Amino acid sequence: MDRALILLIEKGKQELRAQGHRSSGELERSFAREVEVKLTGEAVGGIYAKEYAIYLDKGVKAARVRYNPKVLLPWIDRIKPGLTLKEKESFAWAIRKKHDKEGIPTKGSFAYSNNGRRKSWIEYGYDNNLEEFDTILDLAGFFQLLVDETLTEVLGG
């Protein structure tokens, strides 16, 4: 199960990068996985990341855009390091006005995408790789059965 979750996280990161969603790497570093094995022996896995990952996946309609433009300043520092504080603030407000008008993603943001997409990274990163995910889980299940049978034989059960 753990190997399958690692695969899905990597595929999701690849899709995010291809869509142009990478400046600091903070989102990619936030990905975490968790596997819980229940008393029945059933394994349940989950993948977690920073909350804004869902906004990158689904987008935000213009009428629902709500943030203080100053939250963009650290990002602007990374992508335009030579600007003065006043220029950065002006740039942040210009972005906010564009988001208020077009929503997120904006039409212009597609210029940063290598695959022509800016949304649906979960679908393209995860859902399109479920066959490979299932193959890993099937192999893991097969090996677990093999181990169980071997232990039963060794323990004389």
N, C-alpha and C positions, 0 to 999 in steps of 0.2 A: 504494500500500500504506500509506504513512504517513497519508494522509487517512482511510483506513478504520480504522486503529488509533486515531487521534484520536477518531473517531466512537464506537468501542466504549468507549474510556475515559470519554468524556463520558456515555454511556448508563449505564455502571456507576456513575459518581458520582451521577447522578440517582437511580438505584435505591437506592443506599446512603442518600442524603438522605431519600428517601421512606420508607425503613424506620426512620428515626430514628437512623442511625449517624453523627452529626456533633456533635462538641463543639469540637475544636481545629482541625479541617481537616487534621491531620497525615497521615491516611491518604490523603485526596484529593491532597495535595501529593506523596505518595510515588509516585504512579502514573508509570510511565515506559514508553516503547515503544522497540523496537529492530527495525530492518529489516536483514536480511542478504541480499545478492544473491550467489548462488552462481555458480560459473563457467559453469554451464549457462544462466544468465540467470534462473533461478527465484528469486523473492523469498520469503523466509520472515520472518514478523513475530512478535514476542512482546510481551506486556504484563506488567509487573512492578509489585509493590506491597509494602508492609510485610507481614510474615508473618501478622499477626493478621487480615488480610483474609480468609484462608481459614476462620478460626474464625467470623467473622461470616457467612460463606456457609454453612458446614456445621453450625454449632452445636457444642456440647460436651456430651456426656452427663455427668450428675452424678458418676458414678464416676470420670470422667477429668479432673475439674476439679483443677488443680494450679497454684496461684500464691500468692505472698505478698500478702495484702491491701494491704500498703503500696504496691504498684505502682499502686493506684487513687487514691492521694492527689493527684497532679497533676490528674487528671480531676475529683475531688471539689472541688478548689480552683476549677475553672472553673464547675462546676454549682451549688455551694453555697459561695460565697466568704466568707460571714459566720461560718462555723463555726470554733470553736477547734480546735487540733491534736487534743486529746482527743476532741472530737465527730467530727472527720474520721476518726480511727482507729476509733472505735466504728461509724461509718457503713460504713467499709470492711469491717470484720469482719461486720457484718450482711449486707452484699451477698455476701460470701464464703460465709456460712452458707446463704443462699438459693440460691446456685449449687451448693453441695454437695448440697442437697436436690432442686432442680429441674433443674439443668444450665443451659446457656446456649443460647438466651435463656430468661429466666424468663417465667412467665405475665404478670407485672405489666409487663414491659418492652414489651409490645404497645401499651400506652397511649401510647408515644412514636412509634408508627408512623403515618404518614399513609395507608398503603395496606393495612394489616392484615397485613403480613409483617415478619418479623425475620430471616429466613434466605433463602437461594437468590438473593442479589443477582446472582450471575454468570448464572444461568439467565434471570432477568427483565431484567437490564441488557444482557447480551450476546446470549445465545441467541435471545431474542425479537426481536433487531434484525439477525439475520444476513442477512436478505433485503436490507436497505439496505446492509449491509457488502458483500455480493456484487455489488450494483449498482455501487458505487464501484469495486470491483476489476475488474469487467467493463469499465467506462469507461476505467480506467487501462490495462488491457490493450489496448483498442481504440486509444487514443491512442499507446501505445508502438508498436503495429504500424504506425500511420500515420507516425510519425516514422521508423521503420526503413525503410519503403518510400520515403519522401521522400529520406532519406540515400542509399539505394541508387541512386535516380534521379540525384541531384545528383552523386554520386561516379562515375556512369557504370558501375555494376555490374550 
